[in-house]
Amino acid sequence: MRKTVRKTAVEWATHHWSPLIGCSTGCVYCFARAYGRRFGASQGCQQCADFVPHLHENEFPATWPTNPSVVFVVPRGDLWSAGVPQEWRDRVFVQLRKAFREDRPLDFVILTKRPQEITAKDRRWFVDCWSLWVGVSVTGPEDAWRYRALCEAVPAGRRLLSMEPLLERTHGICEGEYPAWAIIGPQTPVMHTDHEMSAIVRYTVELWGGPGGIPVFVKPAAQKAWPGVPLVQEWPDSMYYKPAASGQGGD
């Protein structure tokens, strides 16, 4: 069987699965669009190059890893983009549920910038997929509405906040409803250092991290962008994946 779930260079995950590529939103800071176009150019896929939401049928069924792993699902698109029907999401969630029913030691991460489009049927899938983490990408307080929308749709213990690129202070994003995991990164490629942002990130790590706090993952590029930022890399204790253990994250 052709391998569909592959190793990834994303620092906080071990694998990725790309059954859907594309998004119609057109966000200013979009890493997925660049990846999708690059993939399209290398594979001769015009839909990927145009970043039009579409399914890749040859990515089904998913070939899940056997060791404890973190799988980034749909890294080159957005499951809740306009142009993505419920049927496509259901096909993705069927594969995730199959992994859970097979007792695979896997955690799945899905990121979106359109949490307001999460449907009642999606919420039912979230119940079935108990190690699925759903997160939103924000750049600062002006994106706080996305996190509030996420809180309405995703169980409290599995909300993820991806602050990449983090451009402003994080005060006011959560308003007491903190995520279960926070990932912090700079705008890439890193163009210049920013001492003010360094102070903001250090404050965020100190405020949220530590014993009993929120697991925080600071991407290595943040140290290059913001001098003095601690390279804190934490995964939630409830995840199967434990990076310090040997033999994890394998195929």
N, C-alpha and C positions, 0 to 999 in steps of 0.2 A: 504493500500500500504506500502511496506517495505521502511523504511527511508534510503535514500542513501546519503544525505548530513547531516553530523554530526558535533557536536561541536568539536573544536580542542584546543589543548594546545599551539599551535603557538601563540605567544604573540601579533603579529600584525594582526591576523585574528580572526574571530569568528567561522568559519566553514571550513570544507574541503570536497572535493568531489574527489573520487579516481576511475574514470572509466578506467584509464590506469595505469598499474604498470610495471616498468622495464625501463632499458636503456642499450645500448650497448657500451657507451662511455668509462666507466671505469675510471672516474676522481679520482684523489688522495683524494680530500676532497668531499665526497659524503654522505650527510645525508640521502638522499632518499634510497640509497642501503641498509643501516642498517635498516630503517623502513620497506622496502619491504621484506627483509629476515625475520624480526621478524613477520611481518604479515603472510608471507607464512608458517612459523613454527607453528603459532597459528591456521591457517585456513586449514592446510594440502594441500597448493597449491604449487606444485613443481616449477611452472613457477615463482611464486613470490620469492620463496627461491633462485632460480637461477638468479633472476632479469632479466629475458628475457622479452622484451616488449610484452605485450598482453593486450587485453581488458577484462574487467569484465562485462559480459553481464547483470549480476544482478544489476549493478549500473545504468541501464537505465530503465525508465526515471529518471531524477534527481528530487528529492523532495525538492524544494527550500524553504528556510525560508521565513516567511511573514514580519518580521521586518527588518529594516536597518541592513545589515550585510556585512562582508568582507569574501568572500569564496575563499579559496586557492584551485585552480584546479590542479589536478595531482601532489600532493605533494610527491608521491612515484615513480616518473618517469620523463621522458622528452618527451614532445609531438613531438619534432623534432629529436629524436634519430634515428639512422639507425635502420631499422626494423619496423618503424612506418609509415604505408602508409597514403596517403592523406585521404583516406576513413575514417580512424579512427579519424583523427583530425576533419573532417567534421562532424562526428557524435557528437563529443564533442561540436563543435561550434553551431550545430543545437539546442542543449539543452540550451546553453547560450542565443542564439537569442530568443528562446521561452520565457525565463525569461524577456528579455527586452520588448518583445511585450506584455507581460502580465503586464508591468509597475511595476515589482518587484523592491523594493528599495535596489538593491544589487550591490556590486562591486566585480569583479572577478579578481584574481591575478594568472598569470601563469609565472613560472620561467623556464628558459632554459639556457643551456651552449652551445647551438648550434644555435645561431640566424642567422648564415649564411645559414641555411637550411630552413628558412621561405620562403614560396612560394608566388607567385602572388595571388593564390587563398586564402591563409591565410590572406593576406593583405585586400582582399575584405571582409572577415569575420570581421576583425578588424573595418571596417567602420560600419558594421551592429551592432556590439556589442560595444556600445559607452561608457560603463563603465567597459570595460575590460582593465586591466593593465598588460602589458607584460614586464618582467624584465630579466636581466642577472645576473648571479653570478660571481663575480670577487674576487680575493684575493689581487691584487695589480696592478701596471702599466703593468706588463707583460700580463695581461688579457685585456688590454685596447681595443684590436681589437674586443672583443666581444661586448663592448658597442658601438663602431663605427658601427658594423654590425646591432645592434639593432636600431640605429638611422636611418638607411636606410630603415627599415621595419615597424617601429611602429610610430604612430602619436606623435608629440612632447609632448603633454600634458599628455600622458599615458605611459611614459617610467619609468621603475623602476630599480634602481641599488641596488642589494643585495651584500653587502660586508661582506660575512660570509663564512669562516673565513677571517677577514681582517688581512693580514700578513705584509703589507708594507704601505708606505705613498701613499696617493691617488692622489698626484700630477701627472698630465698627463693623467688621465683616461678619463676625459670628454672633455678637450680642447675646452671649451666654450659652448658646447651643454650639458647643465646640465639636469639631470633627473627630473621628477616631484615628485619623492619620493626616499629616500635613507634609507636603512636598514643596520645597522652595528651590527656585532656580532663576538665573538671570536671563536677560534677552540674549539670544545667540544669533550670529557669532558675537563674542564679547568684543566690544569696540573700545571701551575705556573703563577705568576704575571709577568707583563712586564711593567716597568715604561716608556720605550721608546714608546711602543704602546699606553700607557695612554696619553702621550703628543700628539701623532698622532691623536687619536680619539678626544681629546679636541679641537685640531686645526681644524679638519674637521667639528665638530659640530658648532664651532664659525664661520668658514668660510661660511658654507652653511646655517646654521639655522638662527633663528631670524625672525622678521617681514619682510615680503617680500622675504624671502629666501626660500630654499628648505626644505620641511618637512622632518625631520630626526627622525628615530626610532632607539633608542639604546636598544638592548636586555638586559634584566636584568643580564644575564651571563657576560656581558661586564664589569659590575661593579666589579664582583668577580675576573675577569681576570686582569683588569687594574684599580688599585686604583686611585680614583680621577675623574673617568669618570662620567660626569653628566648623570642621567637617563632621558634623553629627549625622550619622546614618542609622536610623532606627526603623524597625518594622514592628507592627503591632504584635503583642504577645500572643494574641488569639490566632495569628496566622500559622499555617502548617510550616511555612518556610522559616528556618532559623539559619541565617548566613554563617554563623560561627561553627555550625556542625558540618562535618565532612560528608561528602557523597550526596549533597542536596543540589537541586536544580539541574539534575541530569536529564538526558533524553528519555 
